[in-house]
């Protein structure tokens, strides 16, 4: 498998409840609900230790995601891979990215077409789900979005960087009588740092959550 979150519970004070009680009810037409950004929704559904790949796939498809057609993979996979170079090949220096890009694309293509994977798209965003037994990886890439900045703050913040920048956290979790490793990371790749083969791509932000038993 190609080589984790906070739950927020709103608290209402007595004064807030008083204001709510005194406010006239809104008509249905006046109520606006803003859905969670797709990357945030993905990270949330992948967080539970018992989350399973096929169920996550079905959840995302209920949100409007669809499978990437096989005929589109040759165009989509390079852009997706480029945004995640920092994660898929973390030990490579920036100067070695160009020479290894074809190798990276081949690896991601193999993962996309495995029997235990799902490659989805929605409005210019892409998700690769990989599962193997109790191990799981949820990987997202898309255009630059404030949602990634928000996730980065929860993970310690993006450091100052002249190029690719990342933030992440590693956790050890005990659940179901077992020990688990769980990690979450986000990254941003400046357009100028993308491989030449995908020059002009708007897919620069990425995130992933990985879980495996110890």
Residue pairs with C-beta under 8 A, 6 or more apart in sequence:
1 111
1 130
1 132
1 135
1 137
1 210
2 87
2 88
2 107
2 108
2 111
2 130
2 137
2 139
3 87
3 88
3 90
3 210
4 47
4 169
4 170
4 171
4 182
4 183
4 184
4 209
4 210
4 211
5 43
5 44
5 47
5 154
5 184
5 209
6 154
12 20
35 41
36 44
37 145
37 147
38 63
38 65
38 122
38 123
38 125
38 127
38 140
38 142
39 125
39 140
39 142
39 145
39 147
39 148
39 151
39 205
39 207
40 147
40 150
40 151
41 60
41 63
42 56
42 60
42 127
42 138
42 140
42 207
42 209
43 138
43 140
43 151
43 184
43 207
43 209
45 51
45 56
45 59
45 60
45 138
46 56
46 136
46 138
46 209
46 211
47 182
47 209
49 173
49 175
49 176
49 180
49 182
49 211
50 175
50 176
51 136
51 211
52 131
52 136
53 116
53 117
53 118
53 129
53 130
53 131
53 136
54 118
54 131
56 129
56 136
56 138
57 118
57 120
57 129
60 120
60 122
60 127
61 120
63 122
64 122
65 120
65 121
65 122
65 127
66 120
66 121
66 122
67 118
67 119
67 120
67 121
68 76
68 112
68 119
68 120
68 121
68 126
73 109
73 112
73 119
76 121
76 126
77 105
77 108
77 109
77 112
78 101
78 105
78 195
78 197
78 198
79 141
79 198
79 201
79 203
80 108
80 126
80 128
80 141
80 203
81 88
81 101
81 104
81 105
81 108
82 101
82 189
82 194
82 195
82 197
82 198
82 201
82 203
83 141
83 187
83 189
83 194
83 201
83 203
83 204
83 205
83 206
84 139
84 141
84 187
84 206
84 208
85 92
85 97
85 101
85 104
85 164
85 189
85 195
86 164
86 166
86 187
86 189
86 206
87 139
87 166
87 185
87 187
87 206
87 208
88 104
88 107
88 108
89 97
89 100
89 104
92 100
94 163
94 164
94 193
97 195
98 195
98 196
101 195
101 197
108 128
111 117
111 128
111 130
112 119
112 128
114 130
116 130
116 131
116 132
117 128
117 129
117 130
117 131
118 127
118 128
118 129
119 126
119 127
119 128
119 129
120 126
120 127
120 128
120 129
121 127
124 142
124 143
124 202
124 203
125 140
125 141
125 142
125 143
126 140
126 141
126 142
126 203
127 138
127 139
127 140
128 137
128 139
129 136
129 137
129 138
129 139
130 136
130 137
130 139
131 137
134 211
134 212
134 213
135 210
135 211
135 212
135 213
136 209
136 210
136 211
136 212
137 208
137 209
137 210
137 211
138 208
138 209
138 210
139 206
139 207
139 208
140 206
140 207
140 208
141 203
141 205
141 206
141 207
142 203
142 205
142 206
143 202
143 203
143 204
143 205
144 188
144 202
144 204
144 205
145 205
148 186
148 188
148 205
148 206
148 207
149 158
151 167
151 184
151 186
151 207
152 158
152 167
152 186
155 167
155 168
155 169
155 184
155 185
155 186
156 167
156 168
156 169
157 167
158 165
158 166
158 167
158 188
159 165
159 167
163 189
163 190
163 193
164 187
164 188
164 189
164 190
164 193
165 187
165 188
166 185
166 186
166 187
166 188
167 185
167 186
167 187
168 183
168 184
168 185
168 186
169 183
169 184
169 185
170 181
170 182
170 183
171 181
171 182
171 183
172 179
172 180
172 181
172 182
172 214
173 179
173 180
173 181
173 182
174 180
178 213
178 214
179 213
179 214
180 211
180 212
180 213
180 214
181 210
181 211
181 212
181 213
181 214
182 209
182 210
182 211
183 209
183 210
183 211
184 207
184 208
184 209
184 210
185 207
185 208
186 205
186 206
186 207
186 208
187 205
187 206
187 207
188 204
188 205
188 206
189 204
189 205
189 206
190 204
191 200
191 201
191 202
191 204
194 201
194 204
